[in-house]
Amino acid sequence: MASTSDNLDSEITELATDLKGLSSGKGVEDPNIMARIRPGLRRVCGITAETGPARARELLIGRVRELSRVLRHDQRLLVAAAFALGEEVRDLPCKKDRIAHILPRINRVERTTARWLDEACERMAQEALDHPAPPAMAPSTPWHTKNVEVSMGLDLPIPEIHERRTIVADQDGLDEVELSLTWALVNGRFDEADLDGLEVDVLHGGTLACRTLVTAKRVAFMLRLPYPLGLNKEHTYAFRIRLAPRHPIEPFYVCTPRYPCESFRLHVRFGDKGVPNSIWKIDRMLPSEIGDSIARREAVSVDPCGEAHAEFLDLTPNLSYGLRWSHVVTAAGAAGAPARR
């Protein structure tokens, strides 16, 4: 008689095989997707006999994305390429071409990716069987962030912030996104007249519909998307922020996501003459504790161009991630001085 453990191992192997098979060809973009979703995969995705092709594809994409969150960041990139989940590889009809497209980002050779994909599919199969998909229900969030990349140019005559963000719709028909900026101003607060000195320009991916002073320090913007997004569809937009010189800000920049965020990369350019005495990483901190002098923080160095960089994965909503710096030399600051590298 087969043991329960043997049965579970067999289920994991079968499901991992089904997952890997789905990555071949056009991946999840295959027009004949229903024929490629095998019974075991249907069960863990909540796909029934009444589910139509479009809805089945949405459930499948959502479940694969969810399961891939247990993987390392580089393995998640590989899975996204193999299954054709990302916009940048969706139009490539061959798995080999999709994987070749992301090889420079994961710094691996092609033969290594085959083993990685096997391991990733097995790990996702284990996760799927350990944590069955809940019954279909309304999404708890309208969207979540796949990745956000921010570049700050503090050495410019008027400092600028450029943000590029890719979001994933968690509901059908998403046609607008609320952006929110909280400024820690040296002089304390905004007022309505100060909105004229805050320049926010969309570079691509939407149109600013309105902006509102929500609190004394927070400004909200509504970004109208060029077209409604379907469930699990991605969209990328970018914008530039310039703050009038009469409003100097406190020396830090953080991302405090309202909804889940998979990846955040921050680049701060101080320039040769503006490198601070100390730079620290802000990682999973309460917003109210960003300026706390007692909290332990990791020192960050600058490169030969006078730039500091930080990357964060799987950000928790309502916690802050980013960098803080100081031009004041103190006993504590000297220990964290940003050595050139």
Secondary structure, 3 states (H helix, E strand, C coil): CCCHHHHHHHHHHHHHHHHHHHCCCCHHHCCCHHHHCCHHHHHHHCCCCCCCHHHHHHHHHHHHHHHHCCCCHHHHHHHHHHCCCCCCCCCCCCHHHHHHHHHHHHCCCHHHHHHHHHHHHHHHHHHHHHCCCCCCCCCCCCEEEEEEEEEEECCCCCCEEEEEEEEEECCCCEEEEEEEEECCECCCCCCHHHHHHEEEEEEECCEEEEEEECCCCEEEEEEEEEEEECCCCEEEEEEEEEECCCCCECCEEEECCCCCEEEEEEEEECCCCCCCCEEEEEEEECHHHCCCCCCCCEECCECCCCEEEEEEEEECCCCEEEEEEECCCCHHHHHCCCCEC
